[in-house]
Amino acid sequence: MRSLISPRLLLREWEEKDIDFLLDMYSRWEVARYLGSAPRALAGHDDAVATLTRWRARQDDVHTIWAIQDRATGHLLGTALLVPLLGSGEKLAPTGETEIGWHLHPDAWGKGYATEAANAVMAYAARSGVSPVLAVTWPENTASQAVCRRLGMRHLGQTDRYYNMTCELFTNAS
């Protein structure tokens, strides 16, 4: 697991000790509402453990899902990810493309953490030779679209090629 450091943040591996935070964050509808084609808030401890297990299965030598931690306080703030992008179809399957994403606890919204964490992930992707990096958002998720734009990503319009849903597609390719 590759940890990343930015001025205010440490992006590190999710650990079993983080399950309570993971559950607290992803059991909130305001966090879960834009995740996947059929959003669902976590319902309990077992859901949180299953989520962590699923995340670990999506990781490889380059692709990772990080916990975002405040370096000054040690408090967890959310999740950053660089994962294989899953294509639409009867069974979601990797497309050979790479997706960047971020999910933050509502207490961490509006403080620039998503952009700072995503910049660290984009730098890691570049060092790792991953290009292009894509982002997909629900059409209504204007906050994540604003982060994409702050990262310098270009909006490619709507697509239904991923996750069996219509989403806004962004790329870091020129």
N, C-alpha and C positions, 0 to 999 in steps of 0.2 A: 504494500500500500504506500502510495506516494502522498506525503503531507505537503501542503502548500502554505506559504506564509505571505500575507500582505500587511500593509501598515497596521491595520486594526484587527486582523482576523487570522485564525489558524484553521485551515481546512484539513481535517483528519478523518481517520477511519471511524465509522460508527461502531460502538462497542455495546455489549450487553447492558452495561451500567447506564446507557443512554435511553433505554426502552421507555422509561416513564416520560421523558421529554418527547420522544418520538410519538408516543400515544397522545400526550397533551396537544401537540401541534397538529397532528393529522386527524384527531377526533373533532376538530373544529371545522364546521362547514365552510367558513370563509377561507380556509386553506385548501380543503379538499375539492371545492366546487369546480376548479379548473383542471383537475388531474384525470386524464384518460377520457374515453368516450362515454363511460357510465360512472361519473364521480360517486364516491362513497366515502363517508367519514369512517375512520376506524372506530370499532365498537368496544374494544377491550384489549387487555394485555396480550391475549393470543393473536389478535389481529396485528398488533405492533411487532411481535416476534416473527410472524409470518412475513410481514413487510421487510424486515431486516434480512431474513433468509432469501427472499426474492431479489432484493438489491444485491446481495453477495453473489447470486447466480448470474447477474448481468455484468459482472466485472471480469476483466481479463488483464493482460499485461499493460494496457493503455487506458481502458475505460474504467471509470471509478465513480462511486457515489460517496461524497464526503459529508461529514458533519461540519457545520460552520460554527466556530467557537470564537467568542470575544477574547482576544489575547490578554486584555487588561483585567477582566473579571473572571474569566473561565466559564462564563455562562454560554450555553448553547443558544444559537440564534436560528438555525435552520439547516437546509440541505442544499448542496451544489452537486451537479452531476455532469458527467461526460460519458454517454452510453451509446451503444449501437441503437440506431433509429429503427423502429419496428414498422414494417409496411402493413397496409390494410390487407385484409383477406380473411378467409374462414379461420385461419390460425395466424395470429400476428407473428411475423418472422423478421429477422434482421435483414435490412436492405443493403448493407455494405456502407451505409452512410452513418455519420456520427452526429448526435444531438447534444446540445448543451441545455441545461435547465437549472432552475433554482426554486426553492420553496422556503419561505421564511415564516417564522412564528409572528402572529400579528403584533406582538410587543416590539418586534424588530423592524416593522414596516416604516418606510419614510425616512430612513437614516443613511441610505446609500450602501447598505450592506450587500444587497443583491448585486449591484453593479460592481462593487469592490471584489466580491467573491468570484463573479463571472469573469472579470478581467484576469484574475489569477488563473482561472480554469482555461481561458483562451490562451494565455501565455504558455501554460503547460501543454495545451494541444499543439501549439506551434512548435515548441521544443520537441515534442513527440512525433512530429511529422504528420499530424492529423489535419487534413484540409480537403474540402471545406468543412466547416462546422456549421450545422444548421440548428435553428430553434423553431419550435412549433408552439403556437399558443391558440387558445380558444379565441374566436373573433372578439368576444366581449372583454377579454383580459388585457385591457389597455395599459395596466401597470407593467406587466411583463413585456409588452410591445415597446413601452418607453425604455425599459432596460436594454432591449435589443438595439434600439436606436442609439442609446448612450454608448453601447459597445462598438458602434460603427457598423452594425449589421445592416444589410440591405433587405428591404421588404420585397418579396417575390410574388405576393398576392395570396389568394386562398387556394388550398389544395385538399383533396380527400385521399391522398396517397399514403397517409400514415394513421395508425391507431384506429382505423375505421371511424374517422370523424372528419368533419370539415374544420380546417385550422388555417391560421395565418402562418406563412412560411417566411423565415428570415435566413440569410446566409452571410458569412463573413467573406465569401469570395467576391472579387471585384467584378 
